[in-house]
């Protein structure tokens, strides 16, 4: 069986659990590679890439590599979407949701509003969404109504497969086809593909794993509050 065939099996497993068609999903060597692919797809020298800060520090690095211009818009005190983010005239806008490092979540209606206001593509980076306290927090279902939306997921966090380097991108079939044009031909190895496919087919284990981390987070948060910290 070819590497292409087993990669398609991974994407089919992901499409089944996330409720999208197989043409709406592609896999990368971690979501970091998918971020790099998106910069190559949509950003040329001097193009703006917008995102609220503080957030995932790799965005800065990838924009610099691509010779783009980082439009870093400061978050408000409550970490809601800052005014001015949508007006940056950027071909690419990133929103880490839940945000790292704040852990704060932007609700789906706000994401719909942002996608309608940005000049180009909106990328919602959902590396930590499985730990969100709100059920149904993922933006993936919105790709059906928002043609400029790309949602990134990773198996590094809630699946605890960080060393396997498996990332997923969900978007319209046209965007996925474009991303695949700049994807390395064999960007995942057989071990990663096998592990990722098996993990996606054991959803109950992922839920238990995420639940344990949510429980630990709450215990630490409660302890911090008792010590007088703002959590």
C-alpha positions in Angstrom: 0.0 0.0 0.0 1.4 3.4 -1.0 2.1 6.2 1.3 -0.4 8.3 -0.6 -3.1 5.7 0.1 -2.4 5.5 3.8 -2.4 9.3 4.0 -5.8 9.4 2.4 -7.0 6.9 5.0 -5.8 9.3 7.8 -7.7 12.2 6.2 -10.8 10.0 5.7 -10.7 9.1 9.4 -10.3 12.8 10.4 -13.1 13.8 8.0 -15.4 11.2 9.6 -14.9 12.4 13.2 -14.9 16.1 12.4 -18.0 15.9 10.1 -16.5 17.2 6.9 -15.9 15.7 3.4 -12.6 14.2 2.6 -12.0 17.0 0.1 -12.3 19.5 3.0 -9.2 18.2 4.9 -5.5 17.8 4.5 -2.7 16.7 6.9 0.6 18.2 7.8 3.7 17.6 9.8 2.1 19.2 12.8 -0.1 22.2 12.5 3.2 24.2 12.4 3.8 22.9 8.9 0.3 23.8 7.9 0.9 27.4 9.1 4.0 27.5 7.0 2.1 26.2 4.0 -0.5 29.0 4.5 2.1 31.7 4.5 3.5 30.3 1.2 0.0 30.1 -0.3 -1.2 33.6 0.6 1.7 35.9 1.6 4.3 37.5 -0.5 7.1 40.0 0.4 5.5 43.1 2.0 2.1 41.5 2.5 0.4 42.0 5.9 -0.4 39.1 8.3 -2.7 40.2 11.1 -3.2 38.6 14.5 -4.0 39.7 18.1 -1.2 39.6 20.6 0.1 38.1 22.9 -0.4 34.8 21.1 1.5 31.9 19.6 5.0 33.1 19.0 5.6 31.1 15.8 3.4 33.4 13.8 6.1 36.1 14.1 8.8 33.8 12.9 6.8 32.5 9.9 5.9 36.0 8.7 9.5 37.1 8.9 10.7 34.0 6.9 8.1 34.9 4.2 9.2 38.6 4.2 5.7 39.6 5.2 4.7 42.4 7.6 3.3 41.4 11.0 0.3 43.4 11.9 0.2 42.7 15.6 -2.9 44.1 17.2 -3.0 44.1 21.0 -5.8 42.2 22.8 -8.1 44.1 25.0 -8.0 43.4 28.7 -10.7 40.7 28.4 -9.0 39.1 25.4 -12.0 39.6 23.2 -11.2 40.2 19.5 -9.5 43.7 19.4 -10.9 46.5 17.4 -8.9 47.1 14.3 -8.0 43.4 13.7 -10.4 43.1 10.8 -9.3 46.4 9.2 -5.6 45.5 8.6 -6.1 44.7 4.9 -4.2 41.5 5.4 -4.4 38.6 3.0 -4.1 36.3 6.1 -5.4 36.8 9.6 -4.7 34.4 12.4 -6.8 33.8 15.5 -5.6 31.3 18.0 -8.7 30.0 19.7 -8.5 29.3 22.6 -5.7 31.7 22.7 -2.2 30.8 23.9 -1.1 31.9 26.4 -4.3 33.3 27.9 -6.6 30.3 27.4 -9.5 32.6 26.5 -12.1 31.5 24.0 -13.8 33.6 21.3 -17.4 32.5 20.6 -18.5 31.3 17.2 -20.8 34.3 16.4 -17.7 36.5 16.8 -15.7 34.3 14.5 -18.4 34.5 11.9 -18.4 38.3 12.2 -14.6 38.5 11.9 -14.6 36.2 8.8 -17.0 38.5 7.2 -15.0 41.6 8.0 -11.4 40.6 7.1 -10.0 41.4 3.7 -8.6 37.9 3.0 -8.4 34.5 4.7 -9.2 33.9 8.4 -7.2 31.0 10.0 -8.6 29.8 13.3 -5.9 27.8 15.1 -7.6 25.4 17.4 -4.7 23.6 18.9 -6.3 23.8 22.4 -10.0 23.7 21.5 -10.5 20.2 23.0 -9.7 21.7 26.4 -12.3 24.4 26.1 -14.9 24.5 28.9 -17.6 25.2 26.3 -19.0 22.3 24.3 -19.3 22.9 20.6 -16.5 25.5 20.6 -14.9 24.3 17.3 -15.2 26.5 14.2 -15.0 23.5 11.9 -18.8 23.4 11.1 -18.5 27.0 9.9 -16.4 26.1 6.8 -19.7 25.2 5.1 -20.8 28.8 5.2 -17.6 30.8 5.3 -15.5 30.2 2.1 -12.5 32.2 3.5 -12.2 30.2 6.8 -9.5 27.7 7.5 -9.5 25.8 10.8 -6.3 24.1 12.1 -6.2 21.2 14.5 -3.4 19.1 16.0 -3.1 15.7 17.5 -0.2 16.9 19.8 -2.4 18.2 22.6 -5.6 16.4 23.4 -4.4 13.2 21.7 -1.0 13.5 23.4 0.8 12.6 20.1 3.2 15.6 20.1 6.2 13.5 18.9 4.3 12.1 16.0 3.8 15.5 14.4 0.3 15.3 12.9 -1.7 18.4 12.1 -5.0 18.8 10.2 -6.5 21.7 8.2 -10.2 22.0 7.4 -11.5 24.4 4.7 -13.4 24.6 1.5 -12.3 22.1 -1.2 -10.8 24.8 -3.3 -8.6 26.1 -0.5 -7.5 22.5 0.4 -6.6 21.8 -3.2 -4.5 25.0 -3.2 -2.7 24.1 0.0 -1.9 20.6 -1.4 -0.1 22.3 -4.3 2.6 23.6 -1.9 2.6 20.6 0.5 5.6 18.3 0.3 4.7 15.1 -1.5 5.4 12.8 1.5 5.2 15.1 4.5 4.1 12.4 6.9 5.7 9.1 7.6 4.0 5.7 8.0 4.4 5.6 11.8 2.7 9.0 12.2 -0.1 8.1 9.8 -0.8 4.8 11.6 -0.7 6.5 15.0 -2.9 9.3 13.9 -5.5 7.1 12.2 -5.7 4.8 15.2 -6.0 7.8 17.6 -8.8 9.4 15.6 -10.7 6.1 15.7 -10.5 6.0 19.5 -12.5 9.2 20.3 -13.5 7.9 23.7 -9.8 7.8 24.8 -9.2 11.3 23.5 -12.2 12.6 25.5 -10.9 10.9 28.7 -7.5 12.3 28.1 -8.8 15.9 27.6 -11.0 15.5 30.6 -8.1 14.6 32.8 -6.2 17.7 31.7 -9.3 19.9 32.2 -9.6 18.5 35.7 -5.9 19.2 36.5 -6.2 22.7 35.1 -9.2 23.5 37.3 -7.4 22.2 40.4 -4.4 24.4 39.7 -6.6 27.4 38.9 -8.5 26.9 42.2 -5.1 26.7 44.1 -3.9 29.9 42.4 -7.1 31.8 43.4 -6.7 30.7 47.0 -3.2 32.1 46.9 -4.6 35.5 45.7 -3.6 35.2 42.0 -5.9 36.4 39.1 -6.3 33.2 37.1 
